[in-house]
Amino acid sequence: MSTIRELDGTEAAARVGELAQVLRDCVEGGASVGFMLPLAEGRPEGFWRKVAAAVAAGERHLFVAEGEDGRICGTLSLVVDMPDNQPHRADVSKMLVHRGARRRGVAERLLRALEAKARELGRTTLVLDTVTGSDASRVYERMGWLRAGDIPNFALMPDGPACSTTYYFRQL
């Protein structure tokens, strides 16, 4: 059973290597999460350094799942850096679960922790997007997220073909 917890900016920066391994595994497994194959050397680490800086600046909250060995096996972010006219809203970003930790409830537990934090922060509208028909989309729908719509040819899969993206929202 994995443990879910929130990292602060210092710990996120210290664990960039582990976070990068999860991202690399997801992209190599075919997840369209903003990166293309082959992953350039240092690209995942660079991404996570930026995330750690955003966490330290209070712009993002980073949740991780740690396996029994204490290593990170999943991540999810709550992005709270919103325009002035959207203080009630937050974006959900980078639901990543290592292929070796899937089908064990990690994604659902990460999402529950994120939603609890959003409530604590007074955020009442959450928004996210994911590849249409993906495993993640089934998780979101099972947990009560509402489908706002699909955009065809929105992004590329890591190996090149275009994919549709579905936007979801949740009122807390």
C-alpha positions in Angstrom: 0.0 0.0 0.0 1.4 3.4 -0.9 1.3 6.5 1.3 0.0 9.8 -0.1 1.4 13.1 1.1 2.2 16.6 0.1 5.8 17.7 -0.5 7.0 21.2 0.2 9.4 22.9 -2.3 12.5 21.9 -0.5 11.6 18.2 -0.5 10.3 18.3 -4.1 13.7 19.8 -5.2 15.5 17.1 -3.2 13.5 14.3 -4.9 13.7 15.5 -8.5 15.4 12.3 -9.6 12.5 10.1 -8.3 9.9 12.4 -9.8 11.8 12.3 -13.1 11.8 8.5 -13.0 8.0 8.4 -12.7 7.6 10.9 -15.6 10.0 8.9 -17.7 8.2 5.6 -17.1 4.9 7.2 -18.0 6.1 8.8 -21.2 7.9 5.6 -22.2 4.7 3.7 -21.5 2.8 5.9 -24.0 1.3 8.6 -21.8 0.7 12.0 -23.5 1.7 14.3 -20.7 3.5 17.0 -22.5 6.7 15.2 -23.5 7.9 13.4 -26.7 10.1 10.4 -27.3 12.9 10.1 -27.1 13.1 12.1 -23.9 16.0 14.5 -24.1 18.6 14.0 -21.4 17.7 16.1 -18.3 14.3 17.2 -19.7 12.2 15.4 -17.0 14.6 16.7 -14.2 14.3 20.2 -15.6 10.5 20.0 -15.6 10.5 18.9 -11.9 12.9 21.6 -10.9 10.4 24.1 -12.2 7.6 22.4 -10.4 9.6 22.4 -7.1 10.2 26.2 -7.6 6.4 26.7 -8.2 5.7 24.7 -5.0 8.2 26.8 -3.0 6.6 30.0 -4.4 3.1 28.8 -3.3 1.8 28.5 -6.9 1.3 24.8 -6.8 0.8 22.0 -4.3 2.5 18.7 -5.1 1.2 15.3 -3.9 3.1 12.1 -4.2 2.4 8.4 -3.6 5.3 6.6 -1.9 5.5 2.9 -2.2 6.4 0.5 0.6 10.1 1.2 -0.3 9.6 4.9 0.3 10.2 5.8 -3.3 7.8 8.0 -5.3 5.5 5.9 -7.5 2.9 8.6 -8.4 2.3 12.3 -8.5 -0.5 14.9 -8.9 -0.4 18.7 -8.7 -2.9 21.4 -7.7 -2.1 24.6 -9.6 -3.4 27.5 -7.6 -1.7 30.4 -9.5 -4.9 31.7 -11.2 -5.9 35.0 -12.6 -7.4 37.6 -10.3 -10.9 36.9 -11.4 -10.6 33.2 -10.6 -9.6 32.9 -6.9 -12.1 30.1 -6.5 -10.6 27.9 -9.2 -7.5 25.6 -9.5 -6.1 23.3 -12.2 -5.2 19.7 -11.7 -2.0 18.7 -13.4 0.3 15.8 -14.0 -1.5 12.7 -12.7 1.4 10.3 -13.1 1.5 6.7 -11.8 4.4 4.5 -12.5 3.3 1.4 -14.5 4.5 -0.8 -11.7 2.1 0.8 -9.2 -1.1 1.0 -11.3 -4.4 -0.7 -10.6 -3.8 -0.3 -6.8 -5.9 2.8 -6.1 -2.9 5.2 -6.2 -4.6 7.6 -8.7 -7.8 7.7 -6.7 -6.0 8.3 -3.4 -3.9 11.1 -5.0 -7.0 12.7 -6.3 -8.8 12.5 -3.0 -5.9 14.2 -1.2 -5.8 16.9 -3.9 -9.5 17.6 -3.6 -9.2 17.8 0.2 -6.4 20.4 -0.1 -8.5 22.3 -2.7 -11.4 22.5 -0.2 -9.1 23.6 2.6 -7.8 26.4 0.3 -11.4 27.5 -0.6 -11.1 26.3 -4.2 -14.5 25.3 -5.4 -14.0 24.7 -9.1 -11.3 22.3 -10.4 -10.4 21.7 -14.0 -8.2 19.2 -15.8 -7.6 17.6 -19.2 -6.5 14.1 -20.2 -6.3 12.0 -23.3 -9.8 11.0 -24.5 -10.7 7.5 -23.5 -7.5 7.0 -21.4 -7.3 5.1 -18.2 -7.1 8.4 -16.4 -10.4 9.5 -17.9 -12.1 6.4 -16.5 -10.7 7.3 -13.0 -12.0 10.8 -13.2 -15.4 9.8 -14.3 -15.6 7.1 -11.7 -14.8 9.7 -9.0 -17.6 12.0 -10.2 -15.8 14.5 -12.4 -17.9 15.9 -15.2 -16.9 15.9 -18.8 -16.9 19.4 -20.3 -16.0 18.3 -23.9 -13.4 17.0 -26.3 -11.0 18.8 -28.5 -9.7 16.7 -31.5 -6.0 16.7 -32.4 -5.2 18.7 -29.3 -1.8 17.1 -28.5 0.6 14.4 -29.7 1.2 11.0 -28.2 4.9 10.6 -27.2 5.6 8.6 -30.4 4.0 11.2 -32.7 0.3 10.6 -33.6 -2.3 13.3 -32.7 -4.7 12.6 -29.9 -8.0 14.1 -28.7 -8.2 15.7 -25.2 -11.1 15.7 -22.9 -11.7 18.5 -20.4 -13.2 17.6 -17.0 -14.3 19.8 -14.1 -15.5 19.3 -10.6 -17.5 21.5 -8.3 -16.5 21.0 -4.7 
